[in-house]
Amino acid sequence: MPSFLQTNAITLSLLIIYSLSLPSPTQATFATTTTHDEEAQQLGPNHNKQKLTHFKFYWHDVVSGPNPTSISVVNPPKKSSTSFGMMNMIDNPLTEGPKIGSKLVGRAQGFYASACQTDVGLLMSMNFGFLEGKYNGSSIIVLGRNMVFDKVREMPVVGGSGLFRFATGYVQARTHTFNLKKGDAIVQYDCYVMHY
């Protein structure tokens, strides 16, 4: 066999071997799937027992004064009785009691936006970052609809971090006080979180 044919045969053989080692187009190379038991072994001994934790705290939305915790970043594009289109960024204290000087247990960080043209309805997107006890450094994520004038508003917990990885659940919000003149609000939050 001439040498150029030998070289081409070797090259062709190497290409075939290489192509057989490549993943098939339907095989995802960036993801792996494990069973719940395998995942629990990787994440530690406490990960196979799901538990329910109930938190009760107060969310302080301070828009007035020299140090607001909630600031408007988008104003409504036109006069609207519902402030449709308004958006506020928040870094609101979460306290054990309704008074602003109560023990700080965390912070609500995120935004709320007026997303309803006919009622006062907000889209809430917040991380509740905890600062107290064994929950320090962990967070839960709330994302949902908040119809402000309803007595009780329910929004889903869509995830979390730290002790709340794989968290699910819901929160219930009840307005404790609302200052019409200043625009400040204190809202009681009851959070029911399923986690491992």
ROMI-763767 format. One record per residue: residue number from 0; residue in three letters; x, y, z of N, C-alpha, C in turn. Coordinates in steps of 0.001 Angstrom, whole numbers. Atoms other than C-alpha are relative to their C-alpha. Example, Ala and Ser with C-alpha at 12.3 -4.5 7.8 and 13.67 -1.06 7.14 Angstrom:
<recs>
REC   resi   resn       n.u       n.v       n.w      ca.u      ca.v      ca.w       c.u       c.v       c.w
REC      0    Ala       890     -1190         0     12300     -4500      7800       900      1200         0
REC      1    Ser      -820     -1190       -60     13670     -1060      7140      -770      1090       730
</recs>
This chain:
<recs>
REC   resi   resn       n.u       n.v       n.w      ca.u      ca.v      ca.w       c.u       c.v       c.w
REC      0    Met       861     -1167         0         0         0         0       906      1228         0
REC      1    Pro      -823     -1209        51      1471      3371      -942       -94       775      1309
REC      2    Ser       -80      -696     -1283      2468      5598      1999     -1103      1041       162
REC      3    Phe      1071      -995      -157      -102      8321      1243     -1310      -684       326
REC      4    Leu      1216       752      -341     -2849      5653      1395        55      -458      1455
REC      5    Gln      -149       390     -1403     -1447      4388      4708      -278      1181       910
REC      6    Thr       224     -1205      -802     -1418      7939      6088     -1476       354        17
REC      7    Asn      1430      -314        69     -4970      8550      4885      -825     -1034       763
REC      8    Ala       728      1049      -720     -6134      5206      6301       128       205      1505
REC      9    Ile      -212      -261     -1428     -4605      6033      9697      -806      1224       427
REC     10    Thr       749     -1226      -310     -6105      9536      9633     -1485      -295        51
REC     11    Leu      1421       350        36     -9518      8132      8660      -376      -848      1211
REC     12    Ser       260       839     -1187     -9311      5504     11443       -73       850      1253
REC     13    Leu         7      -878     -1174     -8461      8192     14028     -1257       871        30
REC     14    Leu      1214      -817        67    -11352     10373     12847     -1234      -811       399
REC     15    Ile      1136       867      -347    -13789      7452     13142       -10      -272      1502
REC     16    Ile       -83       260     -1446    -12565      6605     16658      -400      1244       778
REC     17    Tyr       329     -1256      -662    -12796     10281     17684     -1497       286       -86
REC     18    Ser      1421      -307       171    -16302     10680     16252      -876      -941       820
REC     19    Leu       768       935      -827    -17513      7587     18118        40       389      1473
REC     20    Ser      -118      -401     -1404    -16305      9083     21393      -769      1287       303
REC     21    Leu       757     -1228      -221    -18299     12304     20901     -1403      -331       506
REC     22    Pro      1368       250      -449    -21648     12572     22710      -972       138     -1159
REC     23    Ser      1023      -105      1037    -24724     12064     20611      -678      1361       114
REC     24    Pro       606     -1329       -42    -26614     15271     19691     -1098       132      1059
REC     25    Thr      1071       -71      -990    -29418     14370     22114       511      -102      1434
REC     26    Gln      -578       129     -1330    -27069     13811     25064       518      1356       469
REC     27    Ala      -442     -1289      -535    -26622     16935     27195      1295      -189       769
REC     28    Thr     -1284       128      -675    -23021     17355     28262       128       940      1187
REC     29    Phe       -87      -976     -1087    -23755     20202     30697      -889      -355      1182
REC     30    Ala       934       343     -1074    -26281     18378     32904        88     -1480       329
REC     31    Thr       123      1390      -421    -26553     15196     34920     -1291      -140       791
REC     32    Thr      1237       265      -722    -29660     13629     36371       288     -1038      1072
REC     33    Thr      -168       949     -1097    -29650     11915     39752     -1359      -250       622
REC     34    Thr      1228       268      -733    -32343     10319     41839        14       826      1278
REC     35    His        83      -763     -1247    -33558     12008     45010       956      -581      1044
REC     36    Asp      -891       637      -976    -31600      9456     47091      1461       349      -264
REC     37    Glu     -1376      -371       349    -28363     10167     45201       274      1459       347
REC     38    Glu      -145     -1425      -320    -28913     13916     45581       107       190      1506
REC     39    Ala       -30      -113     -1460    -29604     13516     49310      1370      -408       545
REC     40    Gln     -1324       425      -442    -26302     11628     49730      1040      1084      -276
REC     41    Gln      -954     -1047       353    -24419     14430     47953      -156      1225       892
REC     42    Leu       255     -1223      -750    -26072     17208     49975       113      -170      1508
REC     43    Gly      -200       193     -1431    -25715     15623     53399     -1112      -790       664
REC     44    Pro       914       908      -691    -27522     13540     56021     -1381       588       300
REC     45    Asn      1295      -594      -339    -30332     16030     56758      -854       308     -1220
REC     46    His       705      -415      1207    -31393     16417     53139     -1136      -933      -408
REC     47    Asn      1058       918       423    -33753     13453     52975     -1275       162       814
REC     48    Lys      1191      -216      -815    -36249     14749     55555      -510      1411      -215
REC     49    Gln       573     -1311       246    -38484     17574     54462      -715       498      1253
REC     50    Lys       658      -566     -1174    -39733     19940     57161      -708      1296      -366
REC     51    Leu       746     -1241       186    -42097     22890     57451       432       981      1080
REC     52    Thr      -359     -1054      -947    -40882     26122     59066      -960      1162      -191
REC     53    His       891     -1163        31    -43241     28972     59953       734      1193       597
REC     54    Phe      -587     -1255      -457    -41810     32483     60233     -1108      1041       108
REC     55    Lys       897     -1158      -105    -43727     35526     61458       886      1206       286
REC     56    Phe      -771     -1211      -208    -42151     38954     61082      -723      1164      -666
REC     57    Tyr       612     -1223       527    -42916     42533     60070       931       647     -1010
REC     58    Trp      -679      -586      1158    -41885     44131     56778      -259      1496        45
REC     59    His       129     -1454      -139    -41200     47876     57027       369       679     -1323
REC     60    Asp      -203      -703      1260    -41629     49817     53766        16      1494       301
REC     61    Val      -166     -1408      -380    -40259     53284     54528       350       799     -1260
REC     62    Val      -231      -828      1183    -40639     55743     51640       285      1459       372
REC     63    Ser      -158     -1390      -440    -40433     58954     53709      1290       171       795
REC     64    Gly     -1132      -306      -871    -37707     60691     55671      1333       -10      -714
REC     65    Pro     -1334      -127       598    -33964     61026     55131       627     -1339      -414
REC     66    Asn      -578      1317       310    -33238     57252     54963     -1078      -990      -433
REC     67    Pro      1039       934       436    -35971     55543     52941       595     -1377      -302
REC     68    Thr      -420      1365       333    -35759     51765     52549      -659      -461     -1292
REC     69    Ser       707       297      1242    -37976     51865     49463        16      1270      -851
REC     70    Ile       -71     -1192       845    -37300     54214     46565      -604      -289     -1376
REC     71    Ser       613       110      1314    -39189     54824     43358      1092        89     -1060
REC     72    Val      -971       -23      1090    -37071     53946     40322      -686       228     -1344
REC     73    Val       788      -277      1198    -39857     54196     37728     -1318       600       456
REC     74    Asn      1283      -622      -300    -42761     56588     37985     -1032      -433     -1035
REC     75    Pro      1019       349       994    -46087     55840     36330        85       951     -1193
REC     76    Pro      -140      -858      1174    -46035     57133     32749     -1086      1070      -117
REC     77    Lys      1062     -1002        38    -49304     59004     33246      -800       -94      1286
REC     78    Lys       847        15     -1202    -51810     59876     35945      -843     -1266       -10
REC     79    Ser       745      1245      -119    -53352     56650     37172      -427      -163      1447
REC     80    Ser       481       205     -1373    -55495     55898     40193       664     -1202       654
REC     81    Thr      -662      1190      -549    -53567     52633     40596      1521        96       -73
REC     82    Ser     -1451      -188       207    -50059     54024     39817       590     -1056      -927
REC     83    Phe      -443      1040       933    -49830     51469     37001      1317       399      -662
REC     84    Gly     -1310      -236       596    -46217     51226     35819      1066       431       985
REC     85    Met      -956      -425     -1030    -44589     52449     39067       828     -1204       463
REC     86    Met      -834      1067      -556    -41651     50426     40414       888       564      1102
REC     87    Asn      -857      -367     -1137    -39840     50632     43779      1004     -1106       270
REC     88    Met     -1021       926      -482    -36565     49012     44773       -25        70      1521
REC     89    Ile        98        42     -1466    -36500     47882     48397      1200      -678       641
REC     90    Asp      -925       649      -930    -34088     47025     51160      -647       184      1375
REC     91    Asn       861      -221     -1162    -36734     46769     53877       402      -878      1187
REC     92    Pro      -270       812     -1186    -36043     45666     57455     -1146      -968       270
REC     93    Leu       952       996      -493    -37774     42514     58690       243      -109      1499
REC     94    Thr      -181       -30     -1450    -38368     42738     62436      -930      -986       688
REC     95    Glu       760       951      -801    -39667     40444     65142     -1368       562       399
REC     96    Gly      1248      -649      -385    -42356     42931     66204      -343      1111      -964
REC     97    Pro       438     -1031       942    -44313     45703     64473       726      1341       119
REC     98    Lys      -718     -1274      -157    -42179     48570     65840      1331       -77      -748
REC     99    Ile     -1241       -41       786    -39238     49642     63643      1230      -298       854
REC    100    Gly     -1119       275      -904    -36970     49351     66707        25     -1427       520
REC    101    Ser        11      1408      -426    -37906     45678     67223      1240      -716      -530
REC    102    Lys     -1179       776       402    -35227     43014     66834       -16      -267     -1502
REC    103    Leu      -157       219      1433    -33985     42874     63228       314     -1473      -242
REC    104    Val      -238      1413       300    -34259     39311     61879       428      -229     -1443
REC    105    Gly      -398       146      1394    -33581     39977     58208      -312      1240      -798
REC    106    Arg       296     -1107       911    -34017     42200     55180      -715      -554     -1221
REC    107    Ala       685       317      1254    -36390     42092     52222       639       850     -1085
REC    108    Gln      -689      -727      1068    -34444     43018     49102      -560      -433     -1343
REC    109    Gly       579       284      1307    -35908     43283     45621      -763      1195      -503
REC    110    Phe       813     -1098       508    -38676     45315     44049     -1473      -368        48
REC    111    Tyr      1423       195       279    -42397     45779     43756      -402      1002     -1059
REC    112    Ala       434      -834      1110    -44170     47191     40748     -1511       -79      -126
REC    113    Ser      1438       -34       221    -47727     48285     40072      -286      -626     -1360
REC    114    Ala       201       775      1222    -48901     45746     37511     -1475      -163      -351
REC    115    Cys      1437       128       234    -52676     46287     37490      -575      1371      -364
REC    116    Gln       574     -1268       439    -54580     48991     35618     -1305       342       719
REC    117    Thr      1329      -241      -565    -57899     48568     37443       -51       -28      1519
REC    118    Asp       -64        78     -1457    -56900     47862     41073      1428       310       429
REC    119    Val     -1362      -167      -499    -53904     48462     43312       560     -1410       216
REC    120    Gly      -580      1336       -21    -52095     45232     42528      1462        68      -361
REC    121    Leu     -1451       -66       184    -48354     44767     42819       564     -1347      -413
REC    122    Leu      -852      1156       225    -45905     42308     41374      1131       129      1002
REC    123    Met     -1037       -13     -1028    -43592     41451     44285      1088     -1002      -390
REC    124    Ser     -1146       876       227    -40115     40012     43721      1031       330      1072
REC    125    Met      -840      -315     -1167    -38143     39776     46970       768     -1224       470
REC    126    Asn      -760       973      -786    -35423     37854     48724      -156       399      1456
REC    127    Phe       -20      -225     -1443    -35992     37545     52455      1316      -585       494
REC    128    Gly     -1317       425      -473    -32383     37403     53647        32        41      1516
REC    129    Phe        48        79     -1462    -32211     36209     57249      1354       317       622
REC    130    Leu     -1211      -446      -699    -29683     37614     59734        98      -571      1402
REC    131    Glu       123       401     -1400    -30625     35788     62919       116     -1509       175
REC    132    Gly       -73      1400      -419    -29709     32476     64557       533      -919     -1081
REC    133    Lys      -493       995       961    -29196     29336     62500      -386       332     -1436
REC    134    Tyr       421      -393      1348    -30950     31000     59529       861      1114      -589
REC    135    Asn      -870     -1074       460    -28279     33715     59260       715      -416     -1288
REC    136    Gly      -637       297      1282    -27092     33818     55642      -875      -766      -960
REC    137    Ser       930       721       867    -30020     31811     54270     -1082       960      -476
REC    138    Ser      1054      -869       511    -32816     33295     52191     -1108      -808      -648
REC    139    Ile      1098       547       789    -36195     32569     50668      -405      1046     -1026
REC    140    Ile       373      -881      1098    -37504     34022     47432     -1514       -11      -148
REC    141    Val      1443      -167       166    -41047     35372     47109      -231       706     -1328
REC    142    Leu       334      -590      1287    -42513     36135     43708     -1485      -184      -227
REC    143    Gly      1429       172       209    -46175     36877     43195      -781      1291       -26
REC    144    Arg       978     -1091       113    -49235     39081     43026      -467       421      1380
REC    145    Asn       404      -544     -1290    -50111     41361     45932     -1099      1033      -243
REC    146    Met      1135      -915       129    -53593     42915     45793      -104       757      1317
REC    147    Val      -301      -753     -1208    -52844     45618     48359     -1195       176       943
REC    148    Phe      1143      -280      -868    -56380     46273     49644      -739     -1255       464
REC    149    Asp       563      1239      -552    -57234     42600     50246       514      -159      1422
REC    150    Lys      -406       164     -1404    -57167     41737     53938      1222      -915       121
REC    151    Val     -1119       944       -11    -54856     38752     53358       407      -240     -1451
REC    152    Arg      -540       270      1329    -52618     38395     50305       940     -1190        86
REC    153    Glu      -833      1199        -9    -50945     35116     49436       901         3     -1224
REC    154    Met      -980        56      1083    -47785     34795     47365       862     -1249       178
REC    155    Pro      -800      1219      -116    -45651     31748     46562      1458       250       374
REC    156    Val     -1448       100      -194    -42179     30941     47850       503      -853     -1152
REC    157    Val      -429       700      1211    -40345     29927     44686      1404      -582        94
REC    158    Gly     -1340       556      -147    -36950     28960     46069       696       580      1207
REC    159    Gly      -763      -507     -1125    -34217     29744     48502      1455      -384      -112
REC    160    Ser     -1423       324       -42    -30587     29422     49445       378      -379      1422
REC    161    Gly      -461       413     -1327    -28555     28072     52346      -865     -1120       540
REC    162    Leu       874      1020      -592    -30865     26142     54664     -1288      -194      -782
REC    163    Phe      1255        60       758    -33681     26788     52171       195      -372     -1461
REC    164    Arg      -138       532      1351    -32297     25118     49051     -1199      -891      -284
REC    165    Phe      1182       768       431    -35202     23534     47140     -1267       403       749
REC    166    Ala      1161      -437      -776    -37655     25581     49239     -1219       213      -887
REC    167    Thr      1294      -326       583    -41330     25802     48340      -878       473      1146
REC    168    Gly       918      -422     -1045    -44263     27250     50197      -765      1227      -410
REC    169    Tyr       755     -1208       277    -46219     30450     50510       152       966      1164
REC    170    Val        45     -1020     -1038    -46422     33700     52427     -1391       621        -5
REC    171    Gln      1229      -773      -121    -49442     35549     53709       371      1364       554
REC    172    Ala      -292     -1376      -402    -49245     39328     53988     -1278       657       503
REC    173    Arg      1117      -751      -582    -51542     41430     56205       520      1385       361
REC    174    Thr      -437     -1360      -327    -51253     45208     56414      -238       258      1479
REC    175    His        95      -337     -1424    -50525     46155     60018      -354      1485       134
REC    176    Thr       317     -1432        34    -50416     49939     59472       429       566     -1342
REC    177    Phe      -366      -730      1203    -50339     52280     56500      -227      1475       269
REC    178    Asn        79     -1430      -234    -49598     55995     56849      -302       686     -1334
REC    179    Leu       417      -625      1260    -51578     57752     54092       805      1247      -331
REC    180    Lys      -723     -1250       227    -49689     61023     54556      1430      -256      -467
REC    181    Lys     -1404       271       327    -46152     59575     54421       177     -1081     -1060
REC    182    Gly      -129      1127       929    -46789     56431     52361       728     -1189       588
REC    183    Asp      -705      1110      -648    -44975     54210     54880      -988     -1105       375
REC    184    Ala       859      1138      -336    -46353     50730     55526       760     -1001       853
REC    185    Ile      -515      1136      -767    -45818     47952     58036      -927     -1169      -304
REC    186    Val       783      1161       422    -46952     44536     56837       480     -1219       778
REC    187    Gln      -321      1261      -681    -47105     41337     58855        95     -1102     -1056
REC    188    Tyr      -195      1132       902    -45725     38362     56938        42     -1293       802
REC    189    Asp       -81      1363      -490    -46429     34756     57832       514      -844     -1144
REC    190    Cys      -643       801      1051    -44128     32478     55823       -44     -1464       397
REC    191    Tyr        44      1445      -203    -44709     28732     55527       889      -626     -1053
REC    192    Val     -1035       438       932    -41641     27148     53977       287     -1488       179
REC    193    Met      -412      1409        20    -41091     23492     53054      1439       -52      -484
REC    194    His     -1414        69       367    -37384     22703     52972       613     -1235       637
REC    195    Tyr      -708      1176      -527    -34801     20034     53810       940       401      1110
</recs>
